Amino acid sequence: MKKIAIFVDVQNIYYTCRQAYGRQFNYRKLWQHISHEGDIVSATAYAIHKGDDGQLKFQDALKHIGFDVKLKPFIQRADGSAKGDWDVGITIDVMEAASEVDTVILLSGDGDFDLLMLNIYQKHGVESQVYGVPGLTAKSLIDSAAQYHEIDEALLL
């Protein structure tokens, strides 16, 4: 059976689904869909910790589905801008998982991950799949993955 690792850029998925559809992403439906493709050996959701109740409930729901939730503090800068970026953390975890699995599935529209997707295929022969919102997913990321899945109505709450 195919071994699968899932990596979710939670902020990216949240904002792109909200922008495109005004709706939330359905993580349970995603899990059910992917589990038909093989054995999910790891699933990590990378989120920003603001500590509000809604967010804590959401994180508990992810854990209940089967995700390991990694949190980074939300940093509000003096100039009003905010920082909360998981790109390096996701990249390190994907690189480490690539030698252990057959398929890496990344949920993000961020073009910064294009080299990562190409690298894991070239170095480890890992099949890479990307789930992203059409029109809000970088073309370079779509092109770098073996398969691109559009997040559409079927994967929304």
Sequence and secondary structure as in RCSB ss.txt:
>XXXX:A:sequence
MKKIAIFVDVQNIYYTCRQAYGRQFNYRKLWQHISHEGDIVSATAYAIHKGDDGQLKFQDALKHIGFDVKLKPFI
QRADGSAKGDWDVGITIDVMEAASEVDTVILLSGDGDFDLLMLNIYQKHGVESQVYGVPGLTAKSLIDSAAQYHE
IDEALLL
>XXXX:A:secstr
  EEEEEEEHHHHHHHHHHHHSS B HHHHHHHHHTTSEEEEEEEEEEE   HHHHHHHHHHHHHT EEEEEE E
E TTS EE   HHHHHHHHHHHHTT SEEEEE   GGGHHHHHHHHHHH  EEEEEE TTSS HHHHHHSSEEEE
  GGGB 
